[in-house]
Amino acid sequence: MTIDRIVLGSTIGHRFSRLLVYLTLILAAVVYIGPLLVVLLTSVKSLDEVRAGTLLQLPHAVTFAPWKAALLSQCIGVSCTGLSHQFVNSFAMVIPAVLLSTPLGAVNGYALTLWTFKGSDWVYAFLLFGVFMPLQIVLIPLAHVLGLLGLANTLPGLVLLHVIYGIPFTTLFFRNFFVTVPRDLVSAARVDGASFWQVFFRIVLPVAIPSFVVSTIWQFTNIWNDFLLASTFTDGQSAPVTVALYDMVGAATGVKTYNVDMAAVMLTALPTLLVYIFAGRYFIRGLMAGSMKG
């Protein structure tokens, strides 16, 4: 009888624990998805329906006119061309910044882990310091350097900043992955006469694909969503979409078109949402493969 009570109590406790976990997950989902749902529903309603209804009320007639206006015709200052030009700017900024910072981080992580040299620990510590350095304290020196290089208020200057600021992060990712790679493989290749680049491309690079996925997704998300560097070092036609979104939503005059504003928010967030929808599982696999170990 005592054993049956113990088993029954254990079963009830187990079910209660599972119920508590599910309730917690549902609450977390509501907290995170609720604002996104409000933005999405508002973006597909007419302005009259937005004013007459509630935040979570389903649209009577779905319309993508606000999305079209946000992308092509909504005014940002004196320019009424929507976010289209700034979208091009963001892609022109993100793609080269990711394609430069990720391979550079891979080479750094490889050199600091599997092809060590005298003082490599100090170099790594110096790079690691860049991960924790607040950007706010270096804005003025960065502005001075960009001015000297003739890159102030330009997209190439912004790309350069994101590459420089991204190298410490990507180096950390790759170094923490490469410490899990057996050093005997590299040592054997070096004994056979393989050079630095031969070892990197033929031995190290093929096993580092998971870390490349993690670094690429991380860099793309952070660079696309950046506002501090973009608002400080670009303006007007050279600004990326995050700055244009702020100008559109915060500096509009006259009738407030909430549906167009919400459509602009969705358009701005769409690239990163798509990245995590289609590549999120590879991001998790990359983390599990060891890119965050060490």
Residue pairs with C-beta under 8 A, 6 or more apart in sequence:
37 56
38 55
38 56
38 262
39 262
39 265
39 266
40 262
40 266
41 55
41 56
41 57
41 58
41 59
42 50
42 55
42 258
42 259
42 262
43 66
43 67
43 259
43 262
43 263
43 265
43 266
44 59
44 62
44 63
44 64
44 66
44 67
44 259
44 263
45 53
45 59
45 63
45 66
45 259
46 61
46 63
46 65
46 259
47 255
47 257
47 258
47 259
49 59
49 60
49 61
50 258
50 259
66 257
66 259
66 260
66 262
66 263
67 263
67 266
67 267
69 82
69 257
69 260
69 263
70 82
70 83
70 248
70 260
70 261
70 263
70 264
70 267
71 82
71 83
71 84
71 87
71 263
71 267
72 81
72 82
72 84
73 80
73 81
73 82
74 80
74 82
74 83
74 248
74 257
74 260
74 264
75 248
75 252
76 82
76 83
76 86
76 244
76 247
76 248
76 251
77 236
77 247
77 251
79 237
83 241
83 244
83 245
83 248
83 264
83 267
83 268
85 237
85 244
86 239
86 240
86 241
86 243
86 244
87 241
87 267
89 155
89 234
89 237
89 238
89 239
89 240
89 241
90 224
90 240
90 241
90 242
90 271
92 155
93 155
93 158
93 159
93 162
93 223
93 240
94 220
94 223
94 224
96 159
96 163
97 159
97 162
97 163
97 166
97 219
97 223
98 166
98 216
98 219
98 220
98 223
100 159
100 163
101 162
101 163
101 166
101 167
101 169
101 170
101 219
102 166
102 170
102 212
102 215
102 216
102 219
104 163
104 167
104 170
104 171
105 166
105 167
105 169
105 170
105 171
105 172
105 173
105 174
105 215
106 170
106 174
106 205
106 208
106 211
106 212
106 215
107 200
108 127
108 167
108 170
108 171
108 174
108 175
109 170
109 171
109 172
109 173
109 174
109 175
109 176
109 177
109 178
109 211
110 174
110 178
110 200
110 204
111 117
111 120
111 196
112 120
112 123
112 124
112 171
112 175
113 174
113 175
113 178
113 179
113 181
114 178
114 181
114 183
114 186
114 199
114 204
115 186
115 196
115 199
124 171
124 175
127 167
127 168
127 171
127 172
128 168
128 171
128 172
129 168
130 165
130 167
130 168
131 168
131 169
131 172
135 165
135 228
135 229
136 228
139 228
139 232
142 161
142 233
143 152
143 232
143 233
146 152
146 157
146 160
146 161
146 233
149 157
149 160
151 157
151 160
152 233
153 233
153 234
153 235
153 238
154 234
154 238
155 234
155 238
157 233
158 229
158 230
158 233
158 234
158 240
161 229
161 233
162 223
162 226
162 229
165 229
166 219
166 222
166 223
169 215
169 218
169 219
169 222
170 215
170 219
173 211
173 214
173 215
173 218
173 291
173 292
174 208
174 211
174 215
174 291
175 294
176 290
176 291
176 292
176 293
176 294
177 208
177 210
177 211
177 289
177 290
177 291
177 293
177 294
178 204
178 208
179 293
179 294
180 290
180 293
180 294
181 204
181 207
185 203
186 199
186 203
186 204
189 198
189 199
189 202
189 203
190 199
194 202
194 203
210 282
210 285
210 286
210 289
210 290
210 291
211 286
211 289
211 290
211 291
212 286
213 279
213 282
213 283
213 285
213 286
214 283
214 286
214 287
214 291
214 292
215 291
217 275
217 276
217 279
217 282
217 283
220 271
220 272
220 275
221 272
221 275
221 276
224 242
224 271
224 272
225 242
225 272
226 240
226 242
227 242
227 243
227 246
230 239
230 240
230 242
230 243
231 239
231 242
231 243
231 246
234 240
234 243
235 243
239 247
241 267
241 268
242 268
245 264
245 265
245 268
248 261
248 264
249 261
249 264
249 265
252 261
276 283
